[in-house]
Amino acid sequence: MSVPAISVAMSVYNGERFLVAAVDSILAQTFEDFEFLILDDGSSDATPDIIADYAKRDARIRPIIRENKGLIVSLNQLIDEARAPLIARMDADDISHPERFAKQHAYLEANPDY
């Protein structure tokens, strides 16, 4: 398994209302060299099922399902799990522009001091 250019880190708790749109916006990126870590932080809604369904359909998705520990613990776990040199933070109720990763990656490649 090769190391991706970007690790996308998303923690979600009871996010079924917006999760599909958020995940779809990441999977629609024109820059495709990424892994997508989605951590379910002990949701009691359909969030774990939504994540599992996406993980079956796209090998870039790495689901992490566990009991609730809070956002800070979740984000630190996602950092520990990330394999890429760059981490893109994503909230479960955000939508990413399709060129987000392409533009960010190109900028960082062209400006290594950042």
N, C-alpha and C positions, 0 to 999 in steps of 0.2 A: 504494500500500500504506500503510495507516494505521499509526501508531505504537501498539503494544500498551501496556496499562497495566503489565504485568509481563513480564519476561524470565526464564524458568526456565533455570538453568544447571546442566547435568549433565555431568560428565566420567566416562567409564567405561573400565575396562581389564579385559578378560576377565571381563565381568560377566554372561554369558549365563544363569547360574543364577538370578539375581534380577531381571534387567532387565525382563522382561515385566510382572511385578507392579508394579515401580516406575513404568514408563511408563504402565501402565493407571491407576494411582492419580492421576497427573497429568491424564490425559485425562478422568477422571471428575469433575474439579473442577466445582463449581456456578458458580464465577466463571470465565468462559470467555475473557476478553480478555487472552490471553497468547500469547507465542511460546515455543517449547520448543527450546532449543539443546542438542543432544546431541552431545558430542564424544567420538569413539572415539579413545583414545590408543594406537593401534597394537596392538589386540587380536589374538590368534592363535586365538580361538575363534569362535563364531557371532555375536558382538556386532555387527560391521558389517552383517551380513545382517539381523539383527533391527531395527536402527536404520533401514536402508533400507526394509524392509517397512512399518514404521510411517510413515515419511516419505511413502510413496506413498499412504497412507490418510488422512493428516491434514496439511493445509497449514500448520498452526501449527508443525509440527516442522521445524527447520532442522538437518539433519545436517552434522557436520564429521568427516571421516574422514582421519586422518593418522598418521604414524609416532609412535612412543612418545617423549614428551618429559618425562613426569612430571606429577604433579598440579598443582604450583604454576604451571608454564608453561601447562597446560591451563586452569586457572581464570582466569589473567590473559587468555588468549585469549578465553575466554567473556565476560569483562567487556568487552573491546574490541569483540566482535561484538554485544553486547546493544543493542537499540534502545529499550527501555523505560526510564522513569525509576526503576523499582524492579526489583531482581534478587532472585529467589527461588532459593536454593541447594538442590540436591537431589542426594543420593548415589544411585548405581545399585542399592543394596541397601536403600533406604528405601521406606516406604509413607507416602503423604500422606493425611490425612483429607480427605474430599470437600469440607469447608467451609474447609480451610486458607487458600486464597487469598482467599475472601470475607471471612473474619474478619480476616486480616492487612491486606488492602487497606482495609477499613472502619476499622480502628483507625488506620492511618496517615493516612487522609483526615481523621479526626476529631481527630487529634493531630499537626498539621504540624510541631511542634517535634522530632518524632522523625524 
